[in-house]
Amino acid sequence: MYNHILLCTDGSPAADIAADHALWLAERLAARIEVLYVTDIRILEGPWLADFAGAVGAQPYAALVPQIEQIQKEKADTILNAIRAKCAARNIPNEIYHETGNLVPIVLQHEHRADLVVIGQRGEHAPWNLGMLGSSVERVVRASIKPALVTADSFRPIQRILIAHDGSNASRKALNDGLDLAGRLKAAVTLLTACHPSTEETAATFLREARQLAEQRNLKPHIQLVHGDPEIEILHNAHEIGADLVVMGAYGHTRIREFVLGSTTHHVIRKTTLPVLLVRGA
């Protein structure tokens, strides 16, 4: 299961909610937490600083950069130490890291030790994003090869899990992870397959197989076979059953898909008000 959780934070309200989820899961899964704060190198080397240097001259600019670095260090220390204190209060083993550089490569370097990456749906610039999925979040989720928990607007204990299943490799992996997690958390499970009428027979077969896997784990899932677009039906049914978590497969890496999230995946994590666990296939 998830024994090592990588929590990505930027100190935003969304990151605080992600931290609540990570700590809650760590307590129940007896997991350790690695907390990562990344100072974007563009803050220190971006075009605006070059423009500023041209305006004020080389000497003031040279003196400014160390001050910005110190401000970023103090900000990171404050955020990371606050999470460390929360971990200590709950006796959760933890490590904290402050890195400077490009976000995605640094997250990928750290995630090789982790079983699960946890990140907030929108970052510190959310008030200016007009409800759009945070660009940093999308880049991390797109590049990550580990299961990623994208948290939303609020925290609540996970008592009901909706697992979306379509028979794909990623979906099968998500099904196994979702069922294992439900067993550990003693959560109720709903298995959902959305299809068009012409593919109902195949979809029903996938759903029967999923139910058998759940029952082998002594779970008693609720089964739903619905007609419609998966991205719409996942969100609608998650709301209808009062789900606390959606589990679904994410597209794997290909030469094309490494640049674009699958449309269903992107739609769900952009529109949902629930945490979504994305799992890639082998």
Phi, psi and omega in degrees: 000203184267096183263342182224114184254127174261116179257120177264130183224150172230008178083002181283165175303322178296323178291326176296321178293321176300320178296320177301317178294315182298316180292319179299315179293319181300320178299317186277338180257003183054046183257161172260156182241133170250122184254128185236126172241128181244121170277119182294125183301337180294338176296327183264338185233009187289166182302326182296327177289323177296319177297320179296320179298320179293331182280322187257346181101162187293318185294310176301323179296317180298326179283335184286321186302312178300327178294319178296318178300318180293319177299316180295321179296316181295321177298312180298316180300317181298314182293313183292320180293329177294319179290321178301320179296321177295320178297316181298321181295336181252008180059040179261121177301139185208158171224145179238145182222135171241118181239153174239129181158208178272129190305303189298310178302324180291317177300318180296326176295321183280328188288345181295340177272347190260159173258342184209135174254131179242129183211145180285149184298323180227145186266201187291345179262016183307320181301340181255004183267358176053041176081003180280155175298134181302135183296322179294320179298313182298319180295320179294311182297322181295322185270336186294145175253359180259159173305137183235126175262112178260112184269158188248230194273345183202166177250139168209151180304146181272106180243339179227127182241129172258122178250118178272132186224129179230009177087354179287167179300315180296321180294322178295319178295318178297321178300313180296315179297317181296319179291319177299316181295318179299320178296318180292324183267356184055045182262150174288148185235135168242129176258123185239130170234125178252136183209171170266155183308327183291340181247018186297321182297315178295317179299319180296325177295315177302318183291322177297317178298319179296319179297318178299318178298320179296316181293330175296337177264015180062031174258151179241083187284152168271136186252134177224120172248116186234156177260135178143182179286131184305317184297326179282316184291324178300311182294317182297312184288326176300319177293317184297322183269357182071039181295147176258348181204138172251132177243130182207160177281149174246149179301143177281179183276128168224176183295335177265311188289344178293344179262341185225130174292147174305145186300319179295313179302309183299316181298315184294311184287340177280324188262340188287152170254011181245155171294144181234126176263116180257129184233129179271152176284169181292000000 
